[in-house]
Amino acid sequence: MSRISIGLKIWWLAVVFIVIILLVIFAANYFGVRPTVTSGGVDGIVLPEGFVIETYAEDLGSTLLSFGGPSPGPRMMMIKDGLLFVSITNKGLIAVLPDRDEDHVADEVQVFISDLDYPHGIDYYDGWFYIAEESRVIRVRDDNSDLVSDNGSLEVLIDNLPTGGHYTRTVKIHDGELYMGMGSSCNACYETNDRRAAISKSELDGSNLTVFAKGLRNSVGLAFHPLTGDLYGTENGRDWLGDDLPPDEINLIAEGGDYGWPDCYGKNIFDTDFNNSEYTGNPCNDTGKIPSFVDLQAHSAPLGLTFYDGENFPEAYRGDLFVCFHGSWNRKEPTGYKIVNIDMDTRTVNDFATGWLGDATISGRPVDLIVADDGSLFVSDDNAGMIYRIYYTG
């Protein structure tokens, strides 16, 4: 073989190698597969001037390689009597993170209840801890206050929920009623079970379960406004419409409302990719679909949300809606991996905490956030396996 032939062969191998590397990089970005770097903890997280972020708890379940969807670590949170409870869905348990010496660092990770079926949402009301698993909703008690659920207290409230697809369930108690959010079984389809892609409402014992609102593809986060009592929810839009469609959403959830999925998204935009029927006018408006309250960057994956009603943050932030963006997978240029705050008067969306998304890696994926008794903000991160505490020093 001549030197020219050898040179051409080497050149072609180099070209093939470079193409493979570029394809891997593209796939890693587009499908959300990125290495996780957690050694820095909260290093590199950018907040507005005067704010501080610290680690409240760690080693709660992390992953070295981040994929789209839920990661192994902590998910949804709840505070009762100053104690932070958190669901660790992939471990099948609810944990308690006490801070007995009040140094703003969890003393231990105590298991409140385990051996559950992908527990996710958690709430408390009148002596009962309500927990949403993939296939059911249960409640338990802790009458002796030992931070372990009482043996024999478990009651199944809602059973035989459909499984698969979006498997996280959310539960909230408000005005003596139970609200349950359940995502769709698919990317875009007409569901055969009316509980899917919907928020349902029942009595506290699970009876009289009815659909409260529908057309909600995957409303993972639910929050009641502390003054008005109105229900707001995050919405993860469908995939495969490009980098910037459809928008993810914040919705003001009204009883009996239809929010459009799978036919409509955002400000009542008709999804002609899914439904290519010919029409005149706007079928979304004509059929009474409810448009989004706020449009968010597509594929940001908004999950937990909370209204800031504490007194630690400056006045400008009080009453704002804080939202965790878990981060994209179906996008060429990754987005999300941050926390935003939304001014409820102007509906403007502002970056609040950023820095988890690097050029080629990520250091975390925020899931849920909750206002602590001292006015600080707890944030869960299921990718780094951490709980953060954000507070203002002035």
C-alpha positions in Angstrom: 0.0 0.0 0.0 1.4 3.4 -1.0 2.0 6.2 1.5 -0.7 8.2 -0.3 -3.2 5.4 0.3 -2.2 5.1 4.0 -2.5 8.8 4.4 -6.0 8.9 2.9 -7.1 6.0 5.1 -5.8 7.8 8.2 -7.5 11.0 7.0 -10.9 9.2 6.5 -10.6 7.5 9.9 -10.0 10.9 11.5 -13.0 12.3 9.7 -15.2 9.4 10.9 -13.9 9.8 14.4 -14.7 13.5 14.4 -18.2 12.9 13.0 -18.9 10.3 15.7 -17.7 12.7 18.4 -19.9 15.5 17.0 -22.9 13.1 16.8 -22.4 12.1 20.4 -22.2 15.7 21.5 -25.3 16.5 19.6 -27.2 13.5 21.0 -26.0 14.3 24.5 -27.5 17.8 24.2 -30.6 17.0 22.3 -31.6 14.0 24.5 -30.5 15.7 27.8 -27.7 13.1 28.6 -24.9 15.0 30.3 -22.3 14.0 33.0 -23.1 15.3 36.5 -20.4 17.2 38.4 -21.4 17.7 42.1 -18.1 18.1 43.8 -18.4 21.8 43.9 -21.7 21.7 45.8 -23.2 25.2 45.5 -20.1 26.7 43.9 -21.0 28.5 40.7 -24.6 29.2 41.5 -25.5 32.8 40.7 -28.1 34.6 42.7 -29.1 38.3 42.9 -26.9 40.5 45.1 -27.4 39.8 48.8 -28.6 36.3 48.5 -26.7 33.2 49.7 -27.2 29.5 48.8 -25.9 26.7 51.1 -26.3 23.0 51.3 -28.9 21.9 53.9 -28.7 18.1 53.2 -26.7 15.9 50.8 -26.2 12.3 49.8 -29.9 11.8 49.3 -29.5 9.9 46.0 -27.6 11.3 43.0 -26.6 10.2 39.5 -23.3 10.4 37.6 -25.2 10.7 34.2 -28.2 12.9 33.9 -31.1 11.8 31.7 -34.5 13.4 31.0 -37.2 12.8 33.5 -37.0 12.2 37.3 -33.5 11.5 38.8 -32.8 9.3 41.9 -32.7 12.0 44.5 -35.2 14.2 46.5 -38.3 15.5 44.8 -41.3 17.1 46.5 -41.2 18.7 50.0 -43.4 19.7 52.9 -42.8 21.4 56.2 -44.6 20.5 59.4 -43.7 22.1 62.8 -40.4 23.3 61.4 -39.4 19.8 60.1 -38.7 19.3 56.4 -40.2 16.2 54.8 -39.2 15.1 51.3 -40.1 12.3 48.9 -37.3 10.3 47.4 -39.3 8.7 44.7 -36.8 6.2 43.2 -36.0 4.9 46.7 -39.7 4.4 47.5 -39.6 6.5 50.7 -40.4 9.7 52.5 -37.6 11.1 54.6 -37.4 13.6 57.4 -34.5 16.0 57.7 -34.5 17.5 61.3 -32.2 20.4 62.3 -32.3 20.1 66.1 -29.3 22.3 66.7 -30.7 25.0 64.4 -27.4 25.5 62.5 -29.3 25.3 59.2 -27.9 21.9 58.3 -29.9 18.7 58.5 -28.6 16.5 61.5 -29.6 13.2 59.8 -31.8 11.6 57.2 -34.5 9.7 59.0 -36.9 7.4 57.1 -40.5 8.4 57.8 -42.1 5.6 55.7 -40.6 3.2 53.1 -41.5 0.4 50.7 -43.8 2.7 48.7 -44.6 2.7 45.0 -42.8 5.7 43.6 -44.0 8.2 46.2 -44.0 11.8 45.0 -46.4 14.4 46.3 -46.8 14.8 50.1 -49.0 17.0 52.3 -50.3 17.2 55.8 -53.7 18.0 57.3 -55.3 17.4 60.7 -53.0 14.6 61.9 -52.6 12.9 58.6 -49.7 12.7 56.2 -51.1 12.4 52.6 -48.8 10.7 50.1 -49.3 10.2 46.3 -47.8 7.1 44.9 -47.8 6.1 41.3 -50.7 3.6 41.7 -52.6 5.1 44.7 -53.0 7.8 47.3 -52.6 6.9 50.9 -52.4 8.6 54.3 -50.6 7.7 57.6 -50.3 9.2 61.1 -47.5 9.8 63.5 -49.3 10.3 66.8 -46.3 9.6 69.0 -44.2 12.2 67.1 -41.2 9.9 66.7 -40.9 10.9 63.0 -41.8 7.4 61.9 -45.3 6.6 60.5 -47.4 4.7 63.0 -47.8 1.0 62.3 -51.3 0.1 61.3 -52.3 3.7 60.5 -52.0 3.4 56.7 -55.2 4.1 54.8 -55.6 3.7 51.1 -57.7 6.6 49.8 -57.5 6.3 46.0 -56.5 3.0 44.5 -55.9 1.4 41.1 -54.5 4.6 39.5 -53.3 4.0 35.9 -49.5 3.5 35.7 -46.8 4.2 33.1 -46.1 7.3 31.1 -45.7 10.3 33.4 -45.6 8.3 36.7 -45.2 11.1 39.3 -48.4 12.1 41.2 -48.9 15.3 43.1 -51.2 15.7 46.1 -52.4 18.9 47.9 -54.9 19.6 50.6 -56.8 22.8 50.5 -60.0 23.9 52.4 -60.6 20.3 53.6 -60.4 18.8 50.1 -57.8 16.6 48.4 -56.4 17.6 45.0 -54.4 15.1 42.9 -52.4 15.8 39.8 -51.7 13.1 37.3 -49.7 13.4 34.0 -50.5 11.9 30.6 -49.7 8.4 29.4 -48.1 9.7 26.2 -46.5 12.7 24.5 -49.6 13.7 22.6 -52.8 11.5 22.4 -56.4 11.4 23.5 -56.5 9.7 26.9 -59.0 6.9 27.6 -58.8 7.5 31.4 -60.2 10.9 32.4 -57.9 11.1 35.5 -54.8 11.3 33.2 -53.6 14.7 32.1 -55.9 16.2 34.7 -56.3 17.4 38.3 -58.9 15.5 40.3 -60.6 16.5 43.6 -62.1 14.4 46.3 -63.1 14.3 49.9 -60.2 13.8 52.4 -61.1 10.1 52.6 -60.8 9.8 48.8 -64.6 9.6 48.2 -66.4 11.6 45.6 -63.4 11.7 43.3 -64.1 13.9 40.3 -62.1 15.7 37.6 -61.4 19.2 38.7 -59.6 20.4 35.5 -58.4 18.6 32.3 -56.2 19.2 29.3 -53.1 19.4 31.4 -50.4 17.2 29.9 -48.2 17.1 33.0 -48.8 19.5 35.9 -46.2 18.3 38.4 -46.3 21.4 40.6 -49.4 22.7 42.3 -49.7 25.7 44.6 -52.6 27.6 46.2 -52.2 31.4 46.4 -51.8 32.3 50.1 -54.2 35.2 49.8 -56.7 34.4 47.1 -56.8 30.6 47.4 -56.5 30.3 43.6 -54.8 27.2 42.3 -51.8 27.5 40.0 -49.9 24.7 38.3 -46.9 24.2 36.1 -47.3 22.5 32.8 -44.7 20.5 30.8 -45.6 20.8 27.1 -45.3 18.1 24.5 -42.0 17.2 22.7 -40.9 17.0 19.1 -42.1 20.4 17.8 -38.6 21.9 17.8 -36.5 23.9 20.2 -39.1 26.6 20.9 -42.5 25.0 20.7 -44.7 24.5 22.5 -44.1 26.8 25.5 -44.1 25.3 28.9 -46.7 27.0 31.0 -47.9 28.4 34.3 -51.7 27.9 34.5 -54.4 29.4 36.7 -56.5 26.3 37.3 -60.2 26.9 37.4 -62.7 24.2 38.3 -64.2 22.6 35.2 -61.5 24.2 33.0 -60.1 22.5 29.9 -56.5 23.7 29.2 -56.3 22.3 25.7 -53.9 19.4 25.6 -53.4 17.6 23.2 -55.1 19.9 20.7 -54.0 23.3 22.0 -51.1 24.8 23.8 -49.9 28.2 25.2 -52.2 31.1 24.3 -54.7 28.8 22.6 -52.5 27.8 19.7 -53.9 24.9 17.7 -51.5 22.0 17.4 -51.7 21.2 13.7 -48.9 18.7 14.0 -51.1 16.6 16.2 -54.5 17.5 14.8 -54.4 18.3 11.1 -58.1 18.8 10.6 -59.1 21.7 8.5 -60.7 24.5 10.4 -61.8 28.1 10.2 -61.3 30.5 13.0 -59.5 29.2 16.1 -60.8 25.8 17.3 -59.1 26.4 20.7 -61.1 29.5 21.4 -64.2 28.2 19.8 -64.3 25.2 22.1 -63.6 27.2 25.2 -60.1 26.1 25.9 -58.3 28.1 28.6 -55.0 29.8 27.6 -51.9 29.7 29.7 -51.4 32.3 32.5 -47.7 32.7 31.7 -45.7 31.1 28.8 -42.3 29.8 29.7 -39.3 28.7 27.5 -40.1 25.5 25.7 -38.6 22.3 27.3 -37.6 24.1 30.5 -39.5 21.4 32.4 -41.1 23.5 35.2 -41.8 21.4 38.2 -42.3 22.7 41.8 -43.6 26.2 42.4 -44.4 28.3 45.5 -45.5 31.8 46.4 -43.0 33.7 48.5 -44.9 34.7 51.6 -42.0 34.9 54.0 -40.2 37.9 55.5 -36.6 37.2 54.8 -36.5 38.3 51.2 -36.7 41.9 50.1 -40.1 43.5 49.6 -39.7 43.3 45.8 -39.9 39.5 45.9 -42.8 39.1 48.3 -45.8 37.6 46.5 -43.7 36.4 43.6 -44.1 32.9 42.2 -40.9 30.9 42.4 -40.6 28.0 39.9 -38.0 25.3 39.5 -36.9 24.5 35.9 -35.7 20.9 36.0 -34.1 21.3 32.5 -34.5 20.2 28.9 -33.9 17.0 27.1 -35.7 17.5 23.7 -33.7 20.6 22.7 -30.5 21.2 20.6 -29.5 24.0 23.0 -30.1 22.9 26.6 -32.3 25.2 28.7 -33.6 25.3 32.2 -31.6 23.9 35.1 -32.4 27.0 37.2 -35.0 28.8 39.4 -37.0 31.7 38.2 -39.3 34.2 39.9 -42.5 35.6 38.3 -43.9 39.0 39.2 -47.6 38.2 39.5 -48.6 41.8 38.6 -46.6 42.1 35.3 -46.2 38.3 34.7 -42.6 38.9 33.8 -40.2 35.9 34.3 -36.8 36.6 35.8 -33.8 34.3 36.5 -33.3 33.9 40.2 -30.8 31.1 40.6 -28.6 29.9 37.8 -25.4 28.0 37.3 -26.4 24.4 37.4 -26.0 24.1 33.6 -22.4 24.1 32.3 -21.0 23.9 28.8 -20.7 20.2 28.8 -21.9 19.1 32.2 -24.5 19.9 34.9 -24.1 20.2 38.6 -27.8 19.8 39.5 -31.5 19.9 38.5 -33.9 21.8 40.8 -37.2 20.1 41.4 -39.2 21.7 44.2 -39.0 24.7 46.5 -40.8 25.7 49.7 -40.7 28.6 52.1 -39.2 27.7 55.5 -40.5 29.1 58.8 -37.6 31.6 58.9 -38.4 32.9 55.4 -35.6 31.2 53.7 -36.2 29.0 50.6 -35.6 25.2 50.6 -34.8 23.7 47.1 -34.6 20.0 46.3 -32.2 18.7 43.6 -32.9 15.1 42.5 -29.8 14.9 40.3 -27.2 16.0 42.8 -29.1 14.4 45.7 -29.2 17.7 47.7 -31.4 20.1 49.5 -30.3 23.7 49.3 -31.2 26.6 51.5 -31.4 30.1 50.0 -31.6 33.2 52.2 -31.1 37.0 52.0 -28.3 38.7 54.0 -28.8 42.3 52.7 
